[in-house]
Amino acid sequence: MTLPTVSRRTVLLGAGAALTLPMGLAHAARWSGYRDAVVIDGLGGPGSITSGPDAPLSDAELKDTRDSGLTAVLITVGPVGTTAPDAGFNLTVRTILDMEREIAKHPDTFTSVRTAADIAAAKKAKRTGIIRHSLPGRVYRSPSP
């Protein structure tokens, strides 16, 4: 029998969400400072951990994003862990294109963040900013023969 492969990130995201979401949402709804705070999620992002990496966001996922009140989310583009350089490059480009597609399809929900001013603009517009980053040490080309 072959067991499915689950990444450490998926387990951590799922466990964190399961443990804190109901309690966190209830507390956030009562704390008046949350409305004015700049809140950046550095480990999550829109969507579900059970959806495919290139799956479009569902209406429920978009609603969750809007209702969260997050100012921005930090999205890892590219592979996490050991990946062949060419495959890593392709995954990075595909992830960036997928996020750009979602930003373009849902400008009422998302905005792209490239500068600190973009974070302030996202807060003012009541949209969630998408901050992209890649993990250090990535090599995106094959070694020379």
C-alpha positions in Angstrom: 0.0 0.0 0.0 1.3 3.4 -0.9 0.7 6.3 1.5 0.0 9.7 0.1 2.9 12.3 0.4 2.0 15.3 2.6 4.5 18.1 2.9 5.5 19.6 6.3 4.0 22.9 5.2 0.6 21.3 4.5 0.5 19.7 7.9 1.5 22.9 9.7 -1.0 25.0 7.8 -3.8 22.6 8.4 -3.0 22.1 12.1 -2.6 25.9 12.6 -5.8 26.7 10.8 -7.8 23.9 12.6 -6.6 25.0 16.1 -6.8 28.8 15.8 -9.4 29.7 13.2 -12.6 29.5 15.3 -11.0 31.1 18.3 -9.1 33.7 16.3 -12.1 34.8 14.2 -14.3 35.2 17.3 -11.6 37.2 19.1 -10.9 39.4 16.1 -14.5 40.3 15.7 -14.5 41.7 19.3 -11.2 43.5 19.2 -11.8 47.0 17.8 -8.1 47.5 16.9 -8.1 44.8 14.3 -10.1 46.9 11.9 -7.3 49.5 11.8 -4.3 47.2 12.2 -2.1 46.2 9.3 -2.2 42.4 9.4 0.1 40.3 7.3 -0.1 36.5 7.2 3.4 35.3 6.6 2.6 31.6 6.3 -0.8 31.3 4.6 -2.6 32.5 1.6 -5.9 32.4 -0.1 -7.3 29.1 -1.1 -7.5 25.7 0.5 -4.8 23.2 1.3 -6.8 20.6 -0.4 -7.1 22.4 -3.8 -4.6 21.8 -6.6 -1.8 24.4 -7.0 -3.3 25.8 -10.2 -7.0 25.5 -9.2 -8.9 28.8 -9.4 -10.2 30.1 -6.1 -13.8 29.2 -5.2 -16.5 31.7 -4.2 -16.2 30.5 -0.6 -12.4 30.9 -0.6 -12.8 34.5 -2.0 -15.4 35.3 0.7 -13.1 33.8 3.4 -10.3 36.1 2.1 -12.5 39.2 2.2 -13.9 38.4 5.6 -10.5 37.7 7.1 -9.6 41.4 7.2 -6.0 40.5 6.3 -4.0 43.4 4.8 -1.7 41.1 2.9 -0.4 37.5 2.6 3.0 36.3 1.9 3.0 33.6 -0.8 5.9 31.3 -1.5 6.5 31.0 -5.2 8.4 28.0 -6.4 9.3 24.8 -4.7 9.8 24.1 -1.0 12.5 21.5 -0.6 14.7 19.7 -3.1 13.6 20.1 -6.7 15.5 19.8 -9.9 16.5 23.3 -11.1 14.4 23.3 -14.4 11.4 21.9 -12.6 11.9 24.5 -9.8 12.0 27.3 -12.3 8.9 26.1 -14.1 7.0 25.8 -10.8 8.0 29.3 -9.8 6.8 30.8 -13.1 3.5 28.8 -12.9 2.8 29.9 -9.3 3.5 33.6 -10.2 1.2 33.3 -13.3 -1.6 31.6 -11.2 -1.5 34.4 -8.6 -1.5 37.1 -11.3 -4.5 35.4 -12.8 -6.4 35.5 -9.5 -5.4 39.1 -8.9 -6.7 40.1 -12.4 -9.9 38.0 -12.0 -10.7 39.4 -8.6 -9.5 43.1 -8.3 -12.1 43.7 -5.7 -10.4 41.2 -3.4 -6.7 41.2 -4.3 -4.0 43.6 -5.2 -0.3 43.0 -6.0 2.3 44.1 -3.5 5.7 45.2 -4.7 6.4 48.1 -2.2 5.5 49.1 1.3 3.2 51.7 -0.2 1.3 48.9 -1.9 0.5 47.4 1.6 -0.9 50.7 2.8 -2.9 51.0 -0.4 -4.3 47.5 0.0 -5.4 48.4 3.6 -7.1 51.6 2.4 -8.9 49.8 -0.4 -9.9 46.9 1.8 -8.3 44.4 -0.4 -5.8 41.7 0.4 -2.3 42.3 -0.9 -0.3 39.5 -2.4 3.4 39.5 -1.5 5.5 37.0 -3.4 8.8 35.5 -2.2 11.0 32.6 -2.9 13.1 30.6 -0.5 16.8 31.5 -0.5 19.3 29.3 -2.2 17.2 28.3 -5.2 19.1 27.6 -8.4 17.0 27.9 -11.5 19.2 26.6 -14.2 20.7 23.3 -15.0 24.4 22.8 -14.4 26.6 23.2 -17.4 27.6 19.9 -19.1 
